[in-house]
């Protein structure tokens, strides 16, 4: 339910349904120092859901490998985008909601 306001941003053209999840600006400044190619994830519109999220890399960053894996999957998504990949991510997102996936908050 808390993601519903973000659909307004999709309708306004500021976000996409699928794409890298946005981070707070302060975190982005920190991550770009620690993670190679971090800024590549900013060449596309941010999304409500993404490959990293359905791959289990969502929520709080507890260790460096969490953000590195999230960025790795975000870049993979950008470099391999297709309509069918978006459909697959959307379906997996819906399934994760109903499964009560860990870290899905």
C-alpha positions, 0 to 999 in steps of 0.5 A: 500500500505504501508504494501506491503514491509512487504510481503517481510519479509513474503517471507524471513520468518521473519514475518507471514501474521497473528500474533501479530503486532510488536511494536517498541522496546522502546514501548515493553520495556514500555508495558512489565512493564505495561501489564501482559503476554506481552512477550507471544506475542513474542513466535510467528512470528509477523504478518502483520495483527492479531486478535487484529487489526480486533478487533479494537485494532490497531493504536495509544495506547491512554490509558492502556486498548488499549494495554491490550486488544490488548495483550489479543487478541494476546494471545487468537490468540496464544493459539487458533491458527487454519488455519480457524482462520487465514482465518477468520482474513485475510477475516476480514482484507480485508473487513476492508480495503474496509469499511474504518474502523476507526483507519485503518492506 
